[in-house]
Amino acid sequence: MTNIYYPFYKFFKDPLLIKAEIIYALQESRDRCLHHSTKFLSELMITLKNIPPYFEFENEINEFIRFELEPAFTNLEDYLVYFKARAYFDLEDYPSCAHIAKHTNNSKSMFLHYMARYLSIHNECIYERTNLFDSFKPINMRAYMELLDELLILNVYGSEDDSDEESEEETQSQETLDIDIVNQKHSVLQQEDDSTPKGRRCSRRPRSLRIEKASTTTLGKKNKITKRNNTTKKVKITALAAQSENNMSAGDHKEARIKREDPYLLWLTAVMLKRIDRCDEAIDILVRALQIQPCYWGAWIELATLIKDLHMLDALNLRLNESKENHWMHLLFIAHMYVDFQITDRAVNIYNDILKLGHTVFQDWPYLQAQLAIAHHNKREISHAIVSFKTVMEMDPFRIDNLDLLSNLMYVCTSPDELVVLSKYVASIDRYRQETLCVLGNMYSLKCDHAKSVLYFKKAVRINPFNVTAWTLLGHEYIEMKNSYAAIISYRQALKINIRDYRAWYGLGQIYELVKLPNYALFYFTHARDLRPRDYRMLVSLGEMFERADRIFESMACFYKALFYDTDGTIMLKLAKFYDRYGDCSNELTREHFSVMNKRALQIGMRNRTTIELNLILSKIYLYLGHYYMDLHYYDRAISLAERCRDLWKDTETNVLEHVNALLAEIEIRAGSDSSLASTPGAIKARRFLFGL
């Protein structure tokens, strides 16, 4: 177990606090129609069903954990407005929902108002796209910016004024409140425009002021953001606190709700900032939202899409750990980022530690098994990944999330029967889910029906234009159809959504390799190698591009690095051909350099191999040498190598014997027409290379 993550595991050992937090977070997400977060928390809640649902209990330091539930509604009007707006929102009648919830002070109704206006603009962008490859920018940019301005005034620009007023009020007692300031505040509220719901306070600060200054000033003030989720606190229940809470008037409750920062509105503001490429500001706002409500998984996922490299991740972790709370959701976020960054070993260690060191109930959490399956998929551990995916399907037969990745594994394994079974299974659950469409696209691609495959992938990206997997698979199909332009656009769309998608970088490299632009291909293969340094496919492709650019030593270095991760011996054959081409150089130092590197590489490549793997590697070497000696008219050695290859696979059904028989037949034909058996130094060179252990 990694020592740096040790403080996080105490929550998973005793998940009582986890359940106490998600009960309230689940209610908040459900009331605001945040379906993905509700689904995530509900899945975790079912996993913790055997944990006692204590709402109030005493811990080891004689403190109590209790819920400070925000009063949902202060009057009947707020109650009726919310449920009417909620009904319109559920029916996807977003303009009506925004209109109904326009004049309200309730936090839930306020969120539905802004969310409905955002979804109206978002759906317009989706439905009005005549070209599949159009930009993701909003069509009605003016309405978009007006909505964003209102959210910024509510959540950011007005926050400094609010915090100043709060600090002034802290220095005074409640009995000496300035009545004139309160009256002035109400007059400002009445003069606001009708497009802004009541209760929003405009700021006098200039619009040109950068949001970073506002956020850092707000974060620097004491007591502005609570150290933990301000809905679930550790407090001692005293008579004084109870008395002060009972004496608080309804007006004070109302004023507190207006001043309280809403983490969900902060999240919506960050989402809109991200759409117009103001990513740094979006990160600052998301950090503020997570410091208020760390159980909101949607904010964590949105934050993950904004992190570009590991340095940025480390800096963000420091900011999130300023409170020294080590929240359990933060650990899940770190593991999620490791999976995204292809640092799968660390991610697998974290998930395994949760399963081993945490409570036994987490072994029944489908999310953890799905993340382990994705990690094994990224490591190309196909058997482990398939087992993990099947475990998830057994836990929840109707959970088809991430099953498009399982179809990718079946496609790579060329298992058409299993892929057909999987496609029928997911289609029987929901034929119009984006994951189902990707599975069907993979099935038709394996059947070489690329036109139909493209049709399904297009349907998937029309349903969700931000589906990176669908865009990359669409690019693969366009490559098969020799449509280079459409493939390039598809891969670029994937990179706009997730710049860390190595498949898109690798696909772009393949396209430019096909159109014979090696320098462009070298650029994209280099990015793919940086994202997947342990994937021998990236190293081999990069080595081939270096070879085309006459950068011989860099090419050899890529091939030798690939030997560490070679599984079937193909890299050794490439090195053999490479040595045949460049090893016999007039420069003595170059020849010695090749020989030393070759001996070391073969020792590494042959290490920790099973008998079948060694036999496969040796068979390919024997067949390569057999063809090589046959081309040199040295037929007796070629026949000897073919017989040795056959002896490795006797009493075993394999396609290697077909290649052996084809080699012997060709030798017999050539020996009958050509009797020259001249030996050349090249044969000795190749033998020294391949058996130089």
Secondary structure as UniProt FT lines:
FT   HELIX           3..8
FT   HELIX           9..13
FT   HELIX           16..31
FT   TURN            32..33
FT   HELIX           35..47
FT   TURN            48..50
FT   STRAND          57..58
FT   TURN            60..61
FT   STRAND          64..67
FT   HELIX           76..90
FT   TURN            91..92
FT   HELIX           94..100
FT   HELIX           107..127
FT   TURN            132..133
FT   HELIX           141..152
FT   HELIX           153..157
FT   HELIX           159..170
FT   HELIX           174..176
FT   HELIX           179..190
FT   TURN            194..195
FT   TURN            198..199
FT   TURN            207..208
FT   HELIX           211..220
FT   TURN            222..223
FT   TURN            230..231
FT   STRAND          232..235
FT   HELIX           239..247
FT   HELIX           250..259
FT   HELIX           263..275
FT   TURN            276..277
FT   HELIX           279..292
FT   TURN            294..295
FT   HELIX           297..304
FT   TURN            305..306
FT   HELIX           310..320
FT   TURN            321..323
FT   HELIX           328..340
FT   TURN            341..342
FT   HELIX           344..357
FT   HELIX           360..364
FT   HELIX           366..378
FT   TURN            379..380
FT   HELIX           382..395
FT   TURN            397..398
FT   TURN            401..402
FT   HELIX           403..412
FT   TURN            413..414
FT   HELIX           416..429
FT   TURN            431..432
FT   HELIX           434..446
FT   TURN            447..448
FT   HELIX           450..463
FT   TURN            465..466
FT   HELIX           468..480
FT   TURN            481..482
FT   HELIX           484..497
FT   TURN            499..500
FT   HELIX           502..514
FT   TURN            515..516
FT   HELIX           518..531
FT   TURN            533..534
FT   HELIX           536..548
FT   TURN            549..550
FT   HELIX           552..562
FT   HELIX           563..565
FT   HELIX           570..582
FT   HELIX           588..605
FT   TURN            606..608
FT   HELIX           611..631
FT   TURN            632..633
FT   HELIX           635..648
FT   TURN            649..651
FT   HELIX           656..673
FT   HELIX           681..690
//
